């Protein structure tokens, strides 16, 4: 990191470094361990209030900020951000347990962390169930309506509803997807995450640690007649750590179904009943604390296994909608979705 300096550096050398680099904040390290942070403001204060020799080392003057201006992986909080402001520091180090700097955050990073409305789309699967329709195209680029693919429809809906940044996780034929999406009018709001190896249905969430306090997560192959932004806002207002979205799914049985008593006596026959289920819609809202706890390393992880892990430590909240929802991953459902698309397209 170019803003890490040694405590043996002199005041004169630091002033020259500030002029040369344009940086205003530096982190002092000793044997790779973080010691303190010194800013351009601190230098001016030292010069004005103390008799100094410019060839003296920083170790004689640097101000320890009592460890309230930096974060480790577990203590990011709004209260500490407010304390940072009074020190006029524009670079905040993230430390590991050995007090070594892993990376730094800027004021803009912190603002984005708490304020940006961000969506994350899984679009890296092979789409093997849709091979007859997708042919040589990756599933996210299969056309739903005129020139709109399922991925483009989802992106447009998310942005129109108020999301400011969209991350897309890619693997299978990622170059084709990037080439198509890079021509979009929304490209300045879109960021790609490319998986080197298949990480299953949740593994790529590892890359979202520490970026934002909350994110909306969506599978690219679902068509859902809902307002994602409202779901996201309700998740935040409810102070949930993990929120799942369920949809009503009705299954028609085309036979008479018998109901029996415990002793085996026939009670009645329901002719061709409809059975309703609450199904996982593939839409989630996730707080950063979940990502920090369960994504220590980059590894393959399914959403089902992630949910099982979360259940052991946190309450899982949910929203239930009776709106139209369909998984576009099969040829039959894909054709049904195409007929319903006018209702959902660019809401």
Beta strands, then each sheet from edge to edge (+ up, - down):
strand 1: 4-6
strand 2: 25-30
strand 3: 33-39
strand 4: 71-72
strand 5: 92-95
strand 6: 101-105
strand 7: 118-122
strand 8: 143-145
strand 9: 148-149
strand 10: 165-170
strand 11: 190-194
strand 12: 214-219
strand 13: 222-224
strand 14: 242-252
strand 15: 256-260
strand 16: 266-271
strand 17: 274-287
strand 18: 317-321
strand 19: 325-327
sheet 1: 1+ 2+ 3-
sheet 2: 4+ 5+ 6-
sheet 3: 11+ 10+ 7+ 12+ 17- 14+ 18+
sheet 4: 8+ 9-
sheet 5: 13+ 19-
sheet 6: 15+ 16-
end
